[in-house]
Amino acid sequence: MNPILTNASQLKQIIEQEVQVMQSLSLLLSEEQQVLVNNESEKLELITPNKNQLLTQIVELEKSRSHAMNQLGLPNDAKGMQALFSGDADAKALQSLWQTLIQISSTAQEQNKTNGLLINRQINKNQATLSILQSGNNHQAGSMYGADGQSKIKASAARGIVAG
């Protein structure tokens, strides 16, 4: 069997797997975006491990693709892929698959950027709220809450509530 054809076939399988994993990541990023928009932070605990697992798979598949490209004597970049398209009998199918991967990757990148902006917005809101709660009314000396999150306002049996 021709090793070039075997490596090209292996490369096609790797790219097919990359497309599948990247589609899964894109769907998960859409779900994450909805969770962020709806401020359902408890659901992020379920999404994050799945996202990390998919990202690990993507890295491993990229390494496999790089190895297969190197075995074909091609660089693992756009020029290498173009050279592969021009020399492969199944060039149309492989090129279409590659374009699909590029499109899905671009979409996932934009989704991830949007999610990052949503996360930063929520962090800023939380920080502003925390600052208000820690500073008290009109920035009086002392604050309502300490670093441990516990109220600094203490109830006194004789005088009601006392700040201090």
Buried (B, 14 or more C-beta within 10 A) or exposed (E): EEEEEEBBBBBBEBBBBBBBBBBBBBEBBBBBBEBBEEEEEEBEEEBEEBBEBBEEBBEEBEEBBBBBBEBBEBEBEEEBBEBBBEEBEBEEEBBEBBEBBBEBBEBBEEBBEBBEEBBEEBEEEEEEEEEEEBBBEEEEEEBBBEEEEEEBBEEEEEEEEEBE
